[in-house]
Amino acid sequence: MSAMQWALLVAGLAVVGLVYWYSRRDLDEPEAAETDDPQGQMGLWDNFGDQFDEFGVGKPRVRSAPGLDEPADEQSDAPEPTLVVFYLVERNNAFIPGTHIHQSMDALKMQFGHRHIYHRIKEVGGVPQEVFSIASIAKPGYLDPQEADSFSTPGLVVFMNLPGPEHPEVALDDMLRTTRKLAEWLQADILDDQREPLSEERIEALQRDARLSADPR
């Protein structure tokens, strides 16, 4: 992997860290000043943002919701949330034009919204929820379609928490197909959460984790 690609991956980790910082800021704001998001979407930051390590990456810890606290032995069968991350890095060490990114997002029916990035949305009980999200690998991660003509980025980060609003195996399959299609259209390489080329072995491990998330028995 080239020095530039390593630098871009470090930048991608910084993006996720910035996401963490935003989530902590939101948690510190008074309830009356709650989200200015016009779509009212619940995002990764709202659900799990204060549960990552100091770098904004890693395995989220289980957090009980108000009014749902139960003894630990009664929650032992509940699957722990798992963060799934893919990186898309331009394979020629060049920058991906914003117009190409937004055209691809539209074709894949990704929705622009919360935190100025793209999401796969699933409605649960009439409420839109984010299955997985896509941001720029460069801080602050924004992918604003209104800036498409003047924007470019060296790569993208695709991330999701399992379990989520969609069945884990279905969600992972959708995330993989979407990432592969983006890699094809944007001439990018896919890397896993360890910044290694995404292998079939890693995919099979993720699929096993998804099955466990769906049925921990």
N, C-alpha and C positions, 0 to 999 in steps of 0.2 A: 504494500500500500504506500502511496507517495506521501511526502511530507505535507502536501497541501490537503490531501484527504484526511490525514490525521488531525490537522488543524481544524478542518470543517467539522469533524466529529466532536472535538472538544467544544466547538461553538454550539453544536447541537445539544450537548449536555448542559451548556450554559442556558440555552433556551428553556429546557425543562426546569432548571433551577429558577429562572425568572418567573416561570409559571407558579412555582412554589411560593415565591415572594409575593406574587399577586394574591394568591389564595390566603396567605397569612394576613395580608393587608385587608382583604375582604372580611375575614373573620373578626378583625379588630374594629371594623366600622360599626356604628350603631345600627340597630335593626331597622330604624326608620329610613336609613340611607341605603337600603338594600338595592340590589342590582338595577342598573340602567339598561339591561338587555331587553330590547323591545320584543324578542321572541319568547322571553321567559324560559329559556332552556336551562336545564340543569347540566353542568359540565363536569369534567374530570376534576377541575379545581374545587368545585363546590362539594363534590362527593368525597374526594380522597386527598385533596391538596395539602392538608396539614398532617398527612400520615407518611410522607416520604422522608428520606434522610436529608441531611443538610445540603446535599447536592441536588435534591429534587428527583432522585432516582432510587430504584430499589423496590423491595416488596412492601406494599402497604400493610400497616398493622390494622387489626380488626378494631372498629370503633362502634360501640353500641349507640343506638339512637335514643333520644330522650323518651322515657316512658316504656322502653323496651328492655331495660336492664334485667338480666337473668343470671342465676348462678352459673359459674364457669362450666360445671359439669353438664348443664342443660344445653350449652352452646358448643360442646365439643365436636359435634358432627357437622357444624357449619363450615363450608370451605373458606379458606383465607383468600381475600382478594389478591389477584396477581396482575402485575403490570406487564403488558406485552408491547415491545418497541421494535420498530423497523426503521432503518435509515435509508434514504434514497440519495445517492451522491452522484453527481454528473461525472460520467466515466472518463471524459476528456479533460478534467480539471477546468472546465469552463463554467459559465453561469447559465442557468435556465431562465429564459425570458418569462416575465409575468404573464404575457398573453398566452403562451403555451400552457402554463400551469392552469390558468382559469378556464381555458377551452377544455382541457382534460377533466377538470373538476365538474364542469357542466355536463360533459358527456357521460361521466360516471355517476351523475345525480348526487354529488356531494353538495351539501348546503352550507353556504357561508353564514356565519352568525357569531355566537358567543366567543368572546376574546379575540375577535377579528381573524378567525381561522375557519377551516372547513370541518364539517362533521357528517357522519352517516347518522341520520335521524330515524328513530323508531317511536311511534306513538304508543304509549301505554296508558290505558284509561283516558284517552283523549289528551294526554300531556306529552309533548315532544321531549324525548330523551336521547342523549348522545351515545351511540354504540362505540364508535371510534372516531378519532380526530386526526387532522393533518395540519401541520404548521411548517413555517420556514425553518430551516436548520440554523439560520442566523438570527440573532437577537433583534427585536423582541419577539420574533416568530410570526408576525402578522402576515396575512395573505389577503390584502384588501383588493377586490376586483376593480375598484375605482382608480387604483394606482397601477393597473396592469401594464400600461404602455411605458411607464417609467421605472418599473420594478424588475429586478432579477435576483436570483438566489443560487448559491452553489448546491443546494440540496433541500430535502424535505425530511421531516420526522413524522412517522405514523405511529400512533399510540392508542392503547385501549386498556381498560380494566376488566378483568374477568373475576367473577361473573358480573354481568351487566343487564341492561333491559332486554337484550336479545339472547336466545339460547346460545351458550358458550361455543359450541361446535359450529353453529351457523354463523355466529359473529366472526370467529376466527377465519372461517372459509371465505367470508365476504372481504375481510381485511386483507387476506393473502391475495385474492383475485384482484382487488383494487390496487394493491401495491405493485403487483406484477404488471398490470396494465399500465400504470403510471411509469414504471421503469421502461417499458417498451416504448411508450410514446415520448418520454422525456429523455431517452438515451441515458439512463441512470443505472447504477449498480445497486443491488439491495444488500444491506448489511444487517446483521442481527444486533441484539442488545449488547453483545460483547465486541461490536465493531469488526466482526468477521463476516466474510461472504455467507449469505444465508444458504445453509445446506439442507439436504433432504432429512438428515438426521435431526437437525434442529427443528425442522417443521414437524417431524413425527413426535418429538418431545413436547412441543407446544400443543399438538393435537391430543396427546395423552393428558396434559394438564387441563385442557378444555373439557375432556370427558370427565375428569375428576371433579372439575368445577360444577358440571351438570349433575353428577351422581357420585358424591364422595364415599359411598359405601364400598 
